[in-house]
């Protein structure tokens, strides 16, 4: 049975489970977003004493912190207990596209050329991570939420600002992939 769980699940399994979660959240009047957990953690740490943005009742968001903890635990289980030693099955066209960007596919989920310890600890890798983190943080705050909050929760609530944010997220991703990533590598 465990070997069956180690095989990649079809995309529609995740889609159906995400839809189920969204129906439950809508039923209970909750909205979903991962970046809001950072605000909650800052509030718990006492940031609300100095910054009005962090001054709110964080106890009302405990359910979202539990969701975040479950996401982390699920990721750990998937990467340890359910880990498969077989190389990732990636289409030949994607491998060719990656090669065109200067990234060599090594069979792993995250290319070691980008996510390996050698790259991350290099000055170039450190600067990319630092700048990328700052841009993601700024973008999530400027857009009023992260990709998961807008793309999953906001769009399911038919919110026009979420549609605009998602279009911006995808445009930024395309610019990064096709214009900036080739310059980095």
C-alpha positions in Angstrom: 0.0 0.0 0.0 2.8 2.4 0.8 4.4 1.8 -2.6 1.1 2.9 -4.2 1.2 6.1 -2.2 4.7 6.8 -3.4 3.6 7.1 -7.0 2.7 10.6 -8.2 -1.0 11.3 -7.9 -2.9 12.7 -10.9 -3.4 16.5 -11.0 -7.1 16.2 -10.7 -6.8 14.5 -7.2 -5.2 17.7 -5.9 -7.7 19.8 -7.7 -10.7 18.0 -6.2 -9.2 18.2 -2.7 -8.5 21.9 -3.0 -12.1 22.4 -4.2 -13.4 20.4 -1.2 -11.3 22.6 1.2 -12.6 25.8 -0.5 -16.2 24.6 -0.2 -15.6 24.0 3.5 -13.9 27.4 4.0 -16.8 29.2 2.2 -19.3 27.3 4.3 -17.6 28.4 7.5 -17.1 31.9 6.2 -13.3 31.7 6.2 -10.7 32.9 3.7 -7.5 31.1 2.9 -4.0 32.5 2.4 -0.5 31.4 3.5 1.0 34.8 3.7 -1.5 35.9 6.3 0.1 33.4 8.7 3.3 35.5 8.7 1.2 38.5 9.9 -0.3 36.3 12.6 3.1 35.0 13.7 4.4 38.6 13.9 1.4 39.5 16.0 2.0 36.6 18.4 5.6 37.8 18.7 4.4 41.2 19.8 4.8 43.3 16.6 1.3 44.8 17.3 2.7 47.0 20.1 4.7 49.0 17.5 2.9 48.6 14.2 -0.8 49.0 13.8 -1.0 46.5 10.9 -0.1 43.7 13.4 -2.5 44.8 16.0 -5.4 42.4 15.7 -6.9 39.4 17.5 -4.6 36.6 16.4 -6.5 33.9 18.2 -9.2 34.2 15.5 -6.6 32.9 13.0 -5.5 29.8 14.9 -7.3 27.6 12.3 -5.0 29.1 9.6 -1.9 28.4 11.6 -3.0 24.8 12.0 -3.5 24.7 8.2 0.1 26.0 7.8 1.4 23.4 10.3 -0.5 20.7 8.4 1.1 21.8 5.1 4.6 21.7 6.6 3.9 18.3 8.2 2.4 17.0 4.9 5.5 18.2 3.0 7.8 16.4 5.5 5.8 13.2 5.2 5.8 13.4 1.4 9.6 14.0 1.2 10.5 11.3 3.7 8.0 8.5 4.2 6.5 8.7 0.7 9.7 9.6 -1.1 10.4 7.5 -4.3 13.9 6.8 -5.5 12.7 6.8 -9.1 13.7 9.9 -11.1 10.9 12.5 -11.7 9.1 11.8 -15.0 9.3 15.0 -16.9 8.3 15.5 -20.6 11.1 15.8 -23.1 9.9 19.2 -24.2 10.1 20.5 -20.6 13.6 19.1 -20.3 14.5 20.9 -23.6 13.0 24.1 -22.3 15.0 23.9 -19.1 18.2 23.2 -21.0 17.4 26.4 -23.1 17.3 28.3 -19.8 20.6 26.9 -18.8 19.2 24.4 -16.3 20.2 20.8 -16.5 17.4 18.4 -15.4 19.0 15.9 -12.9 15.9 13.8 -12.2 15.0 15.6 -9.0 11.9 17.7 -8.2 14.1 20.7 -7.6 17.1 21.1 -9.8 20.3 21.0 -7.7 21.7 23.6 -10.0 19.3 26.1 -8.5 18.4 24.5 -5.1 21.6 22.7 -4.3 23.7 23.6 -1.3 26.6 24.8 -3.5 24.4 27.4 -5.2 22.5 28.5 -2.1 25.8 29.2 -0.2 27.4 31.0 -3.1 27.3 34.9 -3.1 25.2 34.8 -6.3 22.8 32.3 -4.8 22.5 34.2 -1.5 21.8 37.4 -3.3 19.2 35.8 -5.5 17.5 34.3 -2.5 17.6 37.5 -0.5 16.3 39.6 -3.4 13.7 37.0 -4.3 12.4 36.8 -0.7 12.2 40.6 -0.5 10.3 40.8 -3.8 7.9 38.0 -2.7 7.3 39.7 0.6 6.7 43.1 -1.0 4.5 41.6 -3.7 2.4 39.7 -1.2 1.9 42.8 1.0 1.3 45.1 -2.0 -1.2 42.7 -3.6 -3.0 42.2 -0.3 -2.2 38.5 -0.2 -0.1 35.7 -1.7 -0.7 33.5 -4.8 -2.6 30.8 -2.8 -4.9 33.4 -1.2 -5.7 35.2 -4.4 -5.7 32.3 -6.8 -7.5 29.8 -4.7 -9.6 31.7 -2.2 -10.1 35.0 -3.9 -11.0 33.6 -7.3 -13.4 31.1 -5.8 -15.1 34.1 -4.2 -15.2 35.8 -7.6 -13.1 38.8 -6.3 -12.0 41.0 -9.2 -8.9 42.3 -7.2 -7.8 38.6 -6.9 -8.2 38.2 -10.6 -6.0 41.2 -11.2 -3.4 39.9 -8.7 -3.3 36.5 -10.3 -2.8 38.0 -13.8 0.1 40.0 -12.3 1.6 36.9 -10.6 1.5 35.0 -13.8 2.9 37.9 -15.8 5.7 38.2 -13.3 6.4 34.5 -13.5 6.6 34.6 -17.3 9.0 37.6 -17.2 11.2 35.8 -14.6 11.3 32.6 -16.5 11.8 33.9 -20.0 13.7 37.2 -19.5 15.5 37.2 -16.1 16.3 33.5 -15.4 18.4 33.2 -18.6 20.4 36.3 -17.5 21.0 34.8 -14.1 22.3 31.4 -15.4 
